[in-house]
Each structure stands twice: as C-alpha cells, then as structure tokens.
C-alpha cells in the first residue's frame, strides 16, 4: 500500500512525522509524495494557535476528498488530536483513526488494528485541563528515533533533545498539549547524531520547547553546553545550531561554549516575547527587562558578530499603549538580526484566556504592523553592512530559471531565515550543477533585498 504524509506545525512535530514514516518503511509500505497515489493519508497536526488549528482542519477536509478516489484510510495524529480528540471525532467522521500524543508508544499497534483488523479503539486517556494533573508524554524509543526517515534533504536534520515544556507561560497551551519537559538520555542523542553524520548530514539543528532546560530532570542541572561539546566531536558534522533558548536559561557556560567551539554557529534564538516588566509578569515569564538587556549586551560582547533571533507577542491582555511603545523602542535599540511577531491568540484552557483587558483585534494588527515596519528598517540596515563581505555558504538548490544557486550561511536557519542567491555566472551543465549542490562555497555579497543576500562565488 502507498502512504502519503502531511506534517504541519513546528520542527518538533516534523520529527514525530519522520519517525512514523520510518515505521511504515520498516513494515514495507511505499511512501509517496502525491495524495492521488496514496492508499493511506496521514496528517500530523498542530494545535498551538488559532491559525494553526484552522490550517489543520482545512487540510483534513481537503485530504478527505481523496477518500472518494483511491484513499482507503485517513489518519490524523498530533497536537490537535491531543487537545480536541473527542470533539474531532464528532466533527470529522471522514477520519478513520485519530492518534493522540499520549498514545505514541502504541502508535503502530493502533495503525495495524485499523489497517489489518478494522479495529478503532477509544482514546486511552481522558481529557484533562488542570496543568497539575498532566503527566509526561510517552516518548519515542531510541530505536524509533534511529529509524526515522529524514525529510529535510541531505544537508541538515533536526535533533530533538527533549519533549514537552514546564515553563507555564500564561498564554501557552504547549504544557497542556505535550506535558512537562522531559529530557532524552545524552547517550541516545549522541548515538542518533552519529547516525545522522554517517548519512551525510552536515548541519544538526538541536531542538526542544526550551533547549536550555535540557538535563535538569535527568541530571539535576542544565547540560546543554556539555551536550553541544559532545556533539561537536562527531566527525562529518560542520554546523551545529540550537533553537528556542529561553533567556533565563542562557548561562555563562553556554555563551562560552558557543564562543569557543568552531562547529557551533554564532547564532542565538531567544524568544523573549516582550520587554515591559508588567507584561512579562502577566505572561509568567521568568525574566525582566533589565536581565534581557544585560543578556543581549553580554552575548554581543563575548561573541563579536553573533546573530540574534527573537520572537515577540503584541496585544497580550492588559498591554497598554505605554507597554507597546516600550517594546517598540526596545526593538529599535536591540536591532535583532531576525525577529518574528505574533498577535496574541486567546487559547482555550490557558490562564491568559481569563485575564481582563483583552485587546481588540484591530489594535493587535496595528501594533504588529508597527513592529514589523521597524524591523524591516533594522533588517535592511544589517543586511546592507554585509555587502562586500565574504561568507561560507551551503548550496542547497537552484532557482527555477537556473539563474541562481540558492544557499544559506551559518547565520541563517532553514525555513525561518533568509537565503543567499548566488549568481550562476558560468551556466554550468547538469553534471556540474549537481556537483555544487550540497557543497560549501565561499561567496562575496554583492547586493541585498528585504531579507536575502545576493552573492558571487569566489
């Protein structure tokens, strides 16, 4: 039977999808990229914010149309199912099987029950809304991680070091969906990293909901810097990047490791969400304006040329005009290399849902636009300073018209950051083009646009 997959949401979700693909391959199913050729369609959903839920429902309905053609089974798994499983069963009778996150340890049993025996069991656990009652999610085994099918190509792969989150930010549903933070064993992570290196992966992207919490539950202390050092010893890995490092968890040891280790890219992804102490407190964030400013200054002092990425939320309940102006001024001061903004989304079951002074949608949009307009100026200013400089670029693709190779520098994470468009001056033949793809080249930057660089190979 042919199996098609659609993975929605974050890179952590993508790894769950890759593991599931690996399970199907292990049982001799064919994986296809065309919905029209699939006997089984599997959608891994996101349920984080309203737009993600809407995308998931629309995708399920779109894929359900293929059941009138070839598709025999439609399976839906992931965060949306964990959060709204019972409701989805009633809403979407077209779906043959729903699998929650806390059923991932019996995922294949449920799939086999459906396909081979036609059995659809009820969900294993009842829905719970109290965060104190939520238990850690069952994690995939070491063998399941090793057996996953990498879907991101031959150049980079994500490496998940933990599951869930224990930060309890008042706006966030992740702890309710994925449970408290649980670290993977260090030896299992290292073994997986070695296997990825053997497959030719050049860049490892370390992920968890908060990577700085790694090790606390297993070893009694944060061990991210030690883990990064161990991974850097693996032959074949050229770039190591870690994402989602909360500001309060970034230690002097971690900064030092990034500074001295040539394999760790000089790149910090620090989701700060806001800068007003009043808003940060209402968000239940564990840091302050002063601490954030000091951290940014320290990182830039210790690692010259470091790239900083952050994410912000505008329109959080109770965010006053003064709070927002404070955030806008901070964006002008901080000059983040990369910055993403979210309009606050009221999530069911979270403490922020019940907070007074909810902000009108038009106000959220206006504040979002002001931040993005300012960041565009900052981004252009930063990019223009790169003209004339030389960077090492990983070539990953070629443009449709074949006028440009497309690649990334070490300071650009895949999918979320900018690209380098390299002028194809020599008009290489197909064999020569293939040889340059997946290689590192030296590039001189000759121009920029809004978020990308244009370069020439030297």
DOLOFI-236210 format. One record per residue (C-alpha): x, y, z; residue number from 1. Coordinates in steps of 0.001 Angstrom, whole numbers, plus 500000, padded with zeros to 6 digits. Layout:
N
X;Y;Z;NUM
...
***
This chain:
458
500000;500000;500000;1
501113;503569;499297;2
501283;506013;502232;3
501320;509810;501981;4
502214;512194;504812;5
501493;515838;505588;6
503318;517364;508549;7
502003;520648;509933;8
503447;522925;512596;9
506906;523041;514105;10
510119;521098;513535;11
509452;519098;516716;12
506280;517843;515056;13
508256;517073;511906;14
510486;514653;513810;15
507378;512766;515018;16
506289;512544;511380;17
509712;511291;510290;18
509612;508576;512954;19
506162;507490;511750;20
507386;507385;508138;21
510246;505193;509344;22
507765;502786;510949;23
505820;502405;507709;24
509033;501813;505751;25
510098;499200;508291;26
506840;497356;507587;27
507397;497525;503811;28
504865;500217;502889;29
505641;502571;499998;30
505971;506283;500808;31
504584;508635;498143;32
504505;512427;497768;33
501333;512523;495690;34
497979;512442;497519;35
496290;510960;494452;36
498542;507881;494639;37
498077;507255;498380;38
496066;504364;499819;39
496678;505797;503291;40
496937;509504;504104;41
498387;510628;507442;42
498236;514200;508728;43
500319;515256;511729;44
498585;518317;513146;45
499485;521418;515131;46
497080;522841;517715;47
499113;525713;519099;48
497226;528835;517974;49
494015;529600;516061;50
495668;529895;512656;51
497382;526517;513124;52
494110;524853;514148;53
492345;526336;511142;54
495097;525116;508810;55
494867;521619;510305;56
491082;521363;509907;57
491220;522669;506326;58
493979;520192;505460;59
491997;517273;506918;60
488905;518256;504926;61
490964;518672;501765;62
492581;515242;502169;63
489191;513661;502980;64
488150;514355;499385;65
490675;511721;498227;66
488641;509034;500020;67
486223;509275;497136;68
489076;508243;494811;69
491889;505899;495851;70
492486;506625;499545;71
491183;503897;501877;72
492293;505264;505243;73
492657;508808;506571;74
494656;509005;509815;75
495124;512164;511899;76
497663;512457;514720;77
499437;515103;516781;78
498769;518140;518914;79
495282;518985;517657;80
494128;515445;518407;81
495683;515540;521870;82
493826;518751;522614;83
490461;518196;520929;84
490274;514463;520244;85
486679;513790;521282;86
485381;516886;519508;87
487256;515980;516324;88
485744;512509;516280;89
482283;514066;516173;90
483248;516852;513786;91
485189;514747;511258;92
483600;511339;510647;93
485652;511148;507443;94
488729;510364;509552;95
489287;506649;510175;96
491726;506968;513078;97
492833;509686;515485;98
496069;509216;517462;99
496900;511401;520474;100
500396;512282;521653;101
500000;510163;524776;102
499334;507183;522514;103
502578;507430;520557;104
504017;504448;522444;105
501225;502324;520910;106
501039;504258;517642;107
501889;501329;515391;108
499516;498998;517262;109
496649;501397;516585;110
497581;501734;512912;111
497803;497952;512475;112
494488;497481;514269;113
492866;499788;511730;114
494535;498520;508552;115
494726;494779;509270;116
491802;494182;511594;117
489486;497133;511076;118
489505;497919;514812;119
489287;501505;516066;120
489716;501737;519839;121
488684;504633;522048;122
491324;507012;523276;123
493459;505609;526041;124
493228;508572;528401;125
490585;511090;529378;126
490976;514766;528650;127
492400;516822;531494;128
492603;520595;531777;129
494441;521101;535087;130
498132;521549;534425;131
498996;519863;537743;132
497307;516672;536511;133
499177;516479;533207;134
501771;513723;533104;135
504825;513489;530836;136
504033;512207;527368;137
505431;508795;526390;138
508478;509451;524262;139
509529;507505;521203;140
512263;504960;521926;141
515902;505304;520936;142
515366;502720;518178;143
512399;504675;516814;144
514461;507880;516657;145
517272;505972;514893;146
514777;504522;512420;147
513221;507804;511329;148
513296;508926;507726;149
514912;512338;507263;150
512573;514503;505195;151
514647;517705;505124;152
517098;516602;502450;153
520735;515590;502625;154
522198;518718;504201;155
520553;519230;507576;156
518408;517417;510113;157
516654;518300;513339;158
517750;516584;516549;159
515159;516583;519332;160
516685;516537;522823;161
513532;516846;524921;162
509761;516733;524890;163
507125;518969;526483;164
507532;522187;528472;165
507438;523127;532155;166
507656;526918;531843;167
503888;527518;532262;168
503694;530827;530401;169
500115;532027;530839;170
499426;532368;527087;171
500799;528987;526022;172
498944;525702;525578;173
502050;523567;524991;174
502275;522188;528580;175
498613;521163;528317;176
499198;519510;524962;177
502639;517936;525303;178
503051;517735;529075;179
506021;518800;531255;180
509586;518891;529960;181
511343;515531;529686;182
514956;515189;528520;183
516268;512377;526329;184
519291;510474;527589;185
522553;512039;526469;186
523943;508765;525106;187
520823;508245;522960;188
521131;511730;521492;189
524824;511256;520724;190
524134;507905;519057;191
521450;509470;516865;192
523743;512386;515982;193
526451;509919;514879;194
523960;508061;512701;195
522882;511322;511062;196
526529;512181;510389;197
527018;508775;508735;198
524123;509607;506409;199
525987;512720;505251;200
524092;515328;507276;201
526248;518457;507529;202
524160;520575;509908;203
522426;519441;513096;204
519702;521674;514488;205
519128;520969;518183;206
515513;521490;519230;207
513184;521219;522214;208
510498;523532;523515;209
513218;525101;525677;210
516670;523706;524913;211
518217;525421;527945;212
516209;523108;530230;213
517989;520068;528843;214
519237;517702;531530;215
517590;519256;534579;216
515165;516363;535056;217
517744;513627;534344;218
520979;515012;535722;219
519876;517688;538190;220
521407;520531;536186;221
521223;522096;532748;222
523588;520228;530425;223
523089;521921;527065;224
526647;523263;526819;225
528079;519819;527664;226
525815;518159;525098;227
526847;520629;522387;228
530514;519976;523154;229
529991;516215;522826;230
528095;516543;519550;231
530819;518795;518129;232
533304;515905;518425;233
531369;513890;515830;234
533224;513704;512531;235
531326;514958;509485;236
529134;517491;511259;237
530147;521011;510187;238
527444;523249;511695;239
525580;522836;514983;240
522661;525135;515747;241
520352;525126;518759;242
516949;526831;518784;243
514423;528020;521397;244
516789;529029;524217;245
514865;530943;526862;246
516756;533980;528176;247
516811;532916;531830;248
518426;529610;530860;249
521343;531050;528880;250
524314;530589;531209;251
527849;531945;531037;252
528975;528374;530297;253
526677;528184;527272;254
527863;531542;525934;255
531469;530431;526407;256
530839;527137;524564;257
529283;528950;521603;258
532148;531447;521600;259
534994;528924;521561;260
533517;525983;519630;261
534104;526405;515858;262
531314;523979;514929;263
528586;525807;516870;264
527223;528611;514704;265
527282;532038;516320;266
523518;532256;516484;267
521130;532556;519438;268
517386;532063;519103;269
515988;533736;522238;270
512175;534028;522480;271
511699;536983;524842;272
508003;537746;523915;273
508000;541247;525455;274
510152;543783;527262;275
507692;545540;529592;276
508095;544141;533116;277
504341;544488;533658;278
503528;542386;530609;279
506307;539878;531326;280
504862;539327;534796;281
501354;538761;533420;282
502853;536294;530953;283
504534;534461;533860;284
507884;534854;532184;285
510898;534202;534420;286
512932;537232;533401;287
512870;541040;533414;288
513679;543931;531108;289
516966;544599;532868;290
518020;540950;532657;291
517140;540722;528958;292
519094;543876;528105;293
522082;542683;530137;294
521981;539284;528420;295
521923;540797;524920;296
524828;543071;525787;297
526798;540205;527314;298
526337;537881;524335;299
527367;540591;521879;300
530401;541467;523986;301
531553;537844;524339;302
530780;536804;520728;303
531511;539606;518231;304
529349;539290;515130;305
526848;536994;516817;306
523392;536773;515215;307
520359;537160;517497;308
516847;535991;516652;309
513784;536563;518828;310
510004;536324;518829;311
507541;538816;520291;312
503844;538873;521162;313
501780;542030;520708;314
498286;542584;522032;315
498661;540482;525175;316
495811;541146;527647;317
496475;544353;529539;318
499209;545570;527169;319
498839;549344;527374;320
499915;551881;524810;321
502863;552654;527094;322
503837;548969;527243;323
503753;548747;523470;324
505775;551940;522964;325
508350;550484;525365;326
508520;547356;523211;327
508844;549386;520006;328
511706;551443;521446;329
513401;548230;522565;330
513199;546793;519023;331
514889;549959;517733;332
517616;549626;520374;333
518230;545867;520237;334
518482;545658;516430;335
517816;541935;516301;336
519153;540285;513160;337
515989;538165;512920;338
512650;538909;514538;339
509209;537331;514377;340
505997;538807;515781;341
502787;537077;516793;342
499451;538685;517517;343
498240;537287;520840;344
495866;534361;520342;345
493440;533553;523170;346
493968;529847;523812;347
491344;527729;525499;348
492320;526475;528954;349
495276;528832;529448;350
495349;531351;532341;351
495652;534298;529912;352
492290;533375;528392;353
490602;534618;531563;354
492692;537757;532032;355
490802;541081;531910;356
491561;543847;529406;357
491656;541657;526294;358
492983;543696;523349;359
490845;544399;520275;360
491924;542663;517067;361
492445;545914;515163;362
494780;547146;517881;363
496785;543921;517693;364
497110;544288;513928;365
498169;547918;514188;366
500838;547091;516768;367
502019;544112;514731;368
502428;546306;511644;369
504386;548948;513553;370
506848;546385;514917;371
507317;544746;511522;372
507811;548100;509795;373
510534;549000;512275;374
512182;545593;511976;375
512266;545874;508186;376
514373;549021;508569;377
516663;547226;511039;378
516966;544180;508797;379
517829;546230;505706;380
520438;548172;507666;381
522042;544944;508923;382
521993;543257;505521;383
523491;546250;503691;384
526511;546063;506017;385
527193;542597;504625;386
527763;543883;501064;387
531397;543314;500110;388
531953;540696;502826;389
532713;537038;502188;390
530732;534168;503736;391
530791;530413;503607;392
527530;529269;502017;393
525933;525829;501926;394
524425;525451;498418;395
521074;523651;498654;396
519092;524365;495493;397
518929;526087;492129;398
516283;528599;491050;399
513578;527603;488586;400
515108;529747;485837;401
518591;528410;486727;402
519964;531938;487083;403
520835;531452;490758;404
522041;528798;493137;405
520246;529067;496462;406
522020;528554;499771;407
522392;529583;503386;408
525146;530967;505560;409
525697;529623;509067;410
523740;532600;510406;411
520544;531578;508622;412
518385;528743;509957;413
516420;526823;507308;414
512799;527809;506627;415
512739;530739;509065;416
515657;532954;507993;417
516977;534451;504786;418
518724;532879;501802;419
521733;533625;499641;420
521054;533812;495899;421
524330;533026;494137;422
524653;534241;490576;423
525104;531308;488180;424
527666;533095;486018;425
529246;530047;484400;426
525995;528431;483227;427
527210;525034;484378;428
525915;521865;482745;429
523642;519478;484664;430
526519;517309;485881;431
528462;520329;487163;432
525325;521759;488788;433
524760;518513;490652;434
528331;518563;491933;435
527963;522002;493520;436
524676;521217;495284;437
525226;520207;498907;438
528692;521776;498930;439
530124;524697;500894;440
531404;527592;498784;441
532956;530968;499502;442
530653;533791;498444;443
531119;537540;498197;444
527922;539502;498856;445
527201;541980;496064;446
523619;543091;496837;447
520653;542552;499178;448
516883;542665;499104;449
514416;542770;502020;450
515648;539665;503859;451
518021;537849;501466;452
521557;538243;500167;453
522844;538106;496585;454
526358;536828;496077;455
529029;535586;493714;456
531244;532546;494190;457
534907;533435;494678;458
***
